[in-house]
Amino acid sequence: MEVIETLAATPDTAILWRDGRLYLLDQRLLPRREVYLALDRAAEVAEAIRDMVVRGAPAIGISAAYGVALGARTCFAVRPLGWRATLAQNLDTLARARPTAVNLAWALTRMGGLIARLAEGSNPFPALLAEAQAIHREDAAANHRMGELGAALIAGRTEVITHCNAGALATGGYGTALGVIRAAHAAGKIAQVLADETRPWLQGARLTAWELQRDGIPVTLLADAAAAARMGRGEVGWVIVGADRIAANGDVANKIGTYQLAVAARYHGVRFMVAAPTSTIDLGVASGRDIPIEERSPQEILSCGGQPLAAPGVGAWNPVFDVTPAALVDALVTERGVVSAPDAEKLARLMTG
């Protein structure tokens, strides 16, 4: 990967295709440095996903689609008559990058369907690049639609809490949860956004606060443990989050800490909204109990900036996601419409209607 520091970065251009290369804004370095990595191979894209250069379920899926196109270009150049078998290995490498976000598998399935329709002797790169770009455009358009639908649910000016980063950085542009917040702010409905810091990678502190500040939306950072106390003041109307996978019954896997927010919101009478594209809904998973939950190194908990936080020999449990039961979700906002109090019957109707 080549480091590029000359491109002007914005939240809506975190994923760029330019001059035959994929450029990913390195989200590990924000907000201190705005640096792009230039990628030319599928294995590099898989590495970027695994190492959290790019994160957020929709953005992972989009990046993987571009990774397939890059892989196709390389495979065809090396074996014009046998590119399909080699490219299948690239898809497998991308699929193993991270397990929880269903958008990764969704995008690879869509790209795989196109691969199956292409002639063995033809150059697959132009068609696969066009498909990846279509996935990118469709996601941004879906986010704008979700923003409109979600903002319409907010009755009046209020504080809202969000967790992790479900903004433009996590998508193809505009954002899911932050797309709703952007649209609601434009309508004069947002008094203030309260952004959870989101330990241990601090996506709320580093990314969400950066995005909102860039958009001129008032934001205050919260320690994760302070959210319930803020709700207790009676000024928060909504918790608005994204999702990495939604089970057939409406259970929602999202960044660790989302579940406790939903519990606190229900106790305080604060409404809980999930904004996610239909590509995040996995009807093949019956409930949240069946969603694979990624666990990362304990060192992410036990240290910060390379400095130890705990005594030597202390262990740590570091799940990346938790599951919020559907019963705690007041509204699921998708590009196809809003599902109030989602359940299996409603989601099946949404996905087949």
Secondary structure, 3 states (H helix, E strand, C coil): CEEECCCCCCHHHCEEEECCEEEEECCCCCCCCCCEEEECCHHHHHHHHHCCCCCCHHHHHHHHHHHHHHHHHHHHHHCCCCHHHHHHHHHHHHHCCCCCCHHHHHHHHHHHHHHHHCCCCCCCHHHHHHHHHHHHHHHHHHHHHHHHHHHHHCCCCEEEEECCCCCHHHCCCCCCHHHHHHHHHHCCCEEEEEEECCCCCCHHHHHHHHHHHHCCCCEEEECHHHHHHHHCCCCEEEEEECCCEEECCCCEEEECCHHHHHHHHHHHCCEEEEECCHHHEECCCCCHHHCCCCECCCHHHHEECCEECCCCCCCCCCECEEEECHHHCCEEEECCEEEECCCHHHHHHHHHC
